[in-house]
Amino acid sequence: MEKSGKTAKFNLHPIELVVSKKFSANELREIRILIQLNLELINASWDEYFN
């Protein structure tokens, strides 16, 4: 994820932060929650695009 010069990379299985630059702890927590809430959609979109 990139936003306003901030960068974060998460693995999805399991959901874990790989690297982050300039995101606050609260922002990273919000991103993690969004990933958890949308994981099925993320996986389905990935599979549709790459398969």
N, CA, C and O atoms as a GROMACS GRO file, in nm:
protein
  204
    1MET      N    1   0.085  -0.116   0.000
    1MET     CA    2   0.000   0.000   0.000
    1MET      C    3   0.090   0.122   0.000
    1MET      O    4   0.191   0.126   0.070
    2GLU      N    5   0.052   0.222  -0.079
    2GLU     CA    6   0.123   0.349  -0.082
    2GLU      C    7   0.023   0.462  -0.073
    2GLU      O    8  -0.082   0.460  -0.137
    3LYS      N    9   0.058   0.562   0.009
    3LYS     CA   10  -0.028   0.679   0.023
    3LYS      C   11   0.054   0.795   0.075
    3LYS      O   12   0.116   0.785   0.181
    4SER      N   13   0.057   0.903   0.002
    4SER     CA   14   0.122   1.028   0.046
    4SER      C   15   0.264   1.005   0.096
    4SER      O   16   0.303   1.056   0.201
    5GLY      N   17   0.341   0.928   0.020
    5GLY     CA   18   0.480   0.903   0.059
    5GLY      C   19   0.497   0.798   0.167
    5GLY      O   20   0.608   0.773   0.212
    6LYS      N   21   0.387   0.735   0.208
    6LYS     CA   22   0.392   0.628   0.307
    6LYS      C   23   0.382   0.494   0.235
    6LYS      O   24   0.317   0.484   0.131
    7THR      N   25   0.446   0.393   0.289
    7THR     CA   26   0.446   0.261   0.226
    7THR      C   27   0.426   0.153   0.332
    7THR      O   28   0.480   0.162   0.442
    8ALA      N   29   0.346   0.052   0.298
    8ALA     CA   30   0.331  -0.065   0.385
    8ALA      C   31   0.310  -0.187   0.297
    8ALA      O   32   0.241  -0.180   0.196
    9LYS      N   33   0.371  -0.298   0.336
    9LYS     CA   34   0.354  -0.424   0.266
    9LYS      C   35   0.312  -0.529   0.367
    9LYS      O   36   0.376  -0.547   0.471
   10PHE      N   37   0.202  -0.599   0.335
   10PHE     CA   38   0.151  -0.705   0.420
   10PHE      C   39   0.152  -0.836   0.344
   10PHE      O   40   0.120  -0.839   0.225
   11ASN      N   41   0.188  -0.946   0.412
   11ASN     CA   42   0.160  -1.080   0.362
   11ASN      C   43   0.015  -1.108   0.399
   11ASN      O   44  -0.035  -1.058   0.499
   12LEU      N   45  -0.052  -1.189   0.318
   12LEU     CA   46  -0.193  -1.215   0.343
   12LEU      C   47  -0.221  -1.349   0.410
   12LEU      O   48  -0.327  -1.368   0.468
   13HIS      N   49  -0.127  -1.443   0.402
   13HIS     CA   50  -0.150  -1.577   0.459
   13HIS      C   51  -0.029  -1.621   0.537
   13HIS      O   52   0.060  -1.682   0.477
   14PRO      N   53  -0.017  -1.597   0.664
   14PRO     CA   54  -0.109  -1.523   0.750
   14PRO      C   55  -0.092  -1.372   0.729
   14PRO      O   56   0.007  -1.327   0.673
   15ILE      N   57  -0.191  -1.296   0.776
   15ILE     CA   58  -0.182  -1.151   0.763
   15ILE      C   59  -0.076  -1.102   0.859
   15ILE      O   60  -0.088  -1.114   0.981
   16GLU      N   61   0.031  -1.045   0.801
   16GLU     CA   62   0.138  -0.991   0.884
   16GLU      C   63   0.209  -0.880   0.809
   16GLU      O   64   0.223  -0.884   0.686
   17LEU      N   65   0.252  -0.782   0.884
   17LEU     CA   66   0.324  -0.668   0.827
   17LEU      C   67   0.465  -0.712   0.791
   17LEU      O   68   0.535  -0.771   0.873
   18VAL      N   69   0.506  -0.682   0.668
   18VAL     CA   70   0.641  -0.714   0.621
   18VAL      C   71   0.731  -0.593   0.639
   18VAL      O   72   0.841  -0.603   0.694
   19VAL      N   73   0.685  -0.478   0.590
   19VAL     CA   74   0.764  -0.355   0.600
   19VAL      C   75   0.670  -0.235   0.600
   19VAL      O   76   0.563  -0.238   0.539
   20SER      N   77   0.711  -0.130   0.671
   20SER     CA   78   0.632  -0.008   0.676
   20SER      C   79   0.724   0.111   0.685
   20SER      O   80   0.824   0.109   0.757
   21LYS      N   81   0.691   0.215   0.611
   21LYS     CA   82   0.764   0.341   0.618
   21LYS      C   83   0.665   0.454   0.634
   21LYS      O   84   0.582   0.479   0.545
   22LYS      N   85   0.673   0.523   0.745
   22LYS     CA   86   0.599   0.646   0.775
   22LYS      C   87   0.453   0.628   0.815
   22LYS      O   88   0.388   0.727   0.848
   23PHE      N   89   0.397   0.506   0.813
   23PHE     CA   90   0.263   0.486   0.866
   23PHE      C   91   0.271   0.478   1.018
   23PHE      O   92   0.364   0.418   1.072
   24SER      N   93   0.174   0.539   1.086
   24SER     CA   94   0.170   0.529   1.233
   24SER      C   95   0.116   0.392   1.273
   24SER      O   96   0.060   0.319   1.190
   25ALA      N   97   0.132   0.358   1.399
   25ALA     CA   98   0.081   0.231   1.450
   25ALA      C   99  -0.071   0.223   1.433
   25ALA      O  100  -0.124   0.118   1.398
   26ASN      N  101  -0.140   0.334   1.456
   26ASN     CA  102  -0.286   0.334   1.439
   26ASN      C  103  -0.325   0.312   1.294
   26ASN      O  104  -0.419   0.238   1.266
   27GLU      N  105  -0.254   0.375   1.201
   27GLU     CA  106  -0.283   0.355   1.059
   27GLU      C  107  -0.259   0.210   1.018
   27GLU      O  108  -0.339   0.152   0.944
   28LEU      N  109  -0.152   0.150   1.066
   28LEU     CA  110  -0.122   0.010   1.034
   28LEU      C  111  -0.228  -0.083   1.091
   28LEU      O  112  -0.265  -0.181   1.027
   29ARG      N  113  -0.277  -0.052   1.210
   29ARG     CA  114  -0.384  -0.132   1.270
   29ARG      C  115  -0.511  -0.122   1.184
   29ARG      O  116  -0.578  -0.223   1.162
   30GLU      N  117  -0.544  -0.002   1.136
   30GLU     CA  118  -0.660   0.016   1.050
   30GLU      C  119  -0.645  -0.061   0.918
   30GLU      O  120  -0.740  -0.123   0.871
   31ILE      N  121  -0.526  -0.057   0.860
   31ILE     CA  122  -0.501  -0.130   0.736
   31ILE      C  123  -0.518  -0.279   0.757
   31ILE      O  124  -0.580  -0.347   0.676
   32ARG      N  125  -0.462  -0.330   0.868
   32ARG     CA  126  -0.474  -0.473   0.899
   32ARG      C  127  -0.621  -0.513   0.914
   32ARG      O  128  -0.662  -0.619   0.865
   33ILE      N  129  -0.701  -0.431   0.980
   33ILE     CA  130  -0.843  -0.460   0.997
   33ILE      C  131  -0.914  -0.461   0.862
   33ILE      O  132  -0.998  -0.547   0.837
   34LEU      N  133  -0.881  -0.365   0.775
   34LEU     CA  134  -0.941  -0.362   0.642
   34LEU      C  135  -0.905  -0.486   0.562
   34LEU      O  136  -0.989  -0.540   0.489
   35ILE      N  137  -0.782  -0.531   0.575
   35ILE     CA  138  -0.741  -0.655   0.507
   35ILE      C  139  -0.822  -0.773   0.560
   35ILE      O  140  -0.874  -0.853   0.482
   36GLN      N  141  -0.834  -0.783   0.692
   36GLN     CA  142  -0.909  -0.893   0.752
   36GLN      C  143  -1.055  -0.893   0.706
   36GLN      O  144  -1.110  -0.998   0.674
   37LEU      N  145  -1.116  -0.775   0.701
   37LEU     CA  146  -1.257  -0.764   0.663
   37LEU      C  147  -1.279  -0.794   0.515
   37LEU      O  148  -1.389  -0.835   0.476
   38ASN      N  149  -1.177  -0.775   0.433
   38ASN     CA  150  -1.192  -0.788   0.288
   38ASN      C  151  -1.107  -0.900   0.229
   38ASN      O  152  -1.087  -0.903   0.107
   39LEU      N  153  -1.058  -0.990   0.312
   39LEU     CA  154  -0.966  -1.092   0.264
   39LEU      C  155  -1.027  -1.181   0.156
   39LEU      O  156  -0.960  -1.214   0.058
   40GLU      N  157  -1.154  -1.219   0.171
   40GLU     CA  158  -1.218  -1.303   0.068
   40GLU      C  159  -1.224  -1.230  -0.066
   40GLU      O  160  -1.196  -1.289  -0.170
   41LEU      N  161  -1.259  -1.104  -0.063
   41LEU     CA  162  -1.265  -1.024  -0.186
   41LEU      C  163  -1.126  -1.007  -0.247
   41LEU      O  164  -1.111  -1.018  -0.369
   42ILE      N  165  -1.028  -0.982  -0.165
   42ILE     CA  166  -0.890  -0.968  -0.213
   42ILE      C  167  -0.845  -1.097  -0.281
   42ILE      O  168  -0.791  -1.094  -0.391
   43ASN      N  169  -0.868  -1.211  -0.215
   43ASN     CA  170  -0.829  -1.341  -0.272
   43ASN      C  171  -0.904  -1.370  -0.402
   43ASN      O  172  -0.844  -1.416  -0.499
   44ALA      N  173  -1.034  -1.344  -0.404
   44ALA     CA  174  -1.113  -1.370  -0.525
   44ALA      C  175  -1.066  -1.282  -0.640
   44ALA      O  176  -1.056  -1.328  -0.754
   45SER      N  177  -1.037  -1.156  -0.612
   45SER     CA  178  -0.990  -1.065  -0.716
   45SER      C  179  -0.853  -1.107  -0.768
   45SER      O  180  -0.827  -1.100  -0.888
   46TRP      N  181  -0.767  -1.151  -0.678
   46TRP     CA  182  -0.634  -1.200  -0.717
   46TRP      C  183  -0.648  -1.321  -0.808
   46TRP      O  184  -0.586  -1.327  -0.914
   47ASP      N  185  -0.730  -1.417  -0.767
   47ASP     CA  186  -0.748  -1.539  -0.846
   47ASP      C  187  -0.808  -1.509  -0.983
   47ASP      O  188  -0.767  -1.566  -1.083
   48GLU      N  189  -0.906  -1.418  -0.986
   48GLU     CA  190  -0.969  -1.383  -1.114
   48GLU      C  191  -0.869  -1.316  -1.207
   48GLU      O  192  -0.870  -1.343  -1.327
   49TYR      N  193  -0.784  -1.232  -1.154
   49TYR     CA  194  -0.688  -1.159  -1.237
   49TYR      C  195  -0.577  -1.251  -1.288
   49TYR      O  196  -0.538  -1.243  -1.404
   50PHE      N  197  -0.525  -1.338  -1.200
   50PHE     CA  198  -0.407  -1.417  -1.235
   50PHE      C  199  -0.438  -1.557  -1.286
   50PHE      O  200  -0.348  -1.626  -1.333
   51ASN      N  201  -0.563  -1.601  -1.278
   51ASN     CA  202  -0.596  -1.737  -1.326
   51ASN      C  203  -0.684  -1.735  -1.445
   51ASN      O  204  -0.720  -1.841  -1.496
   0.00000   0.00000   0.00000
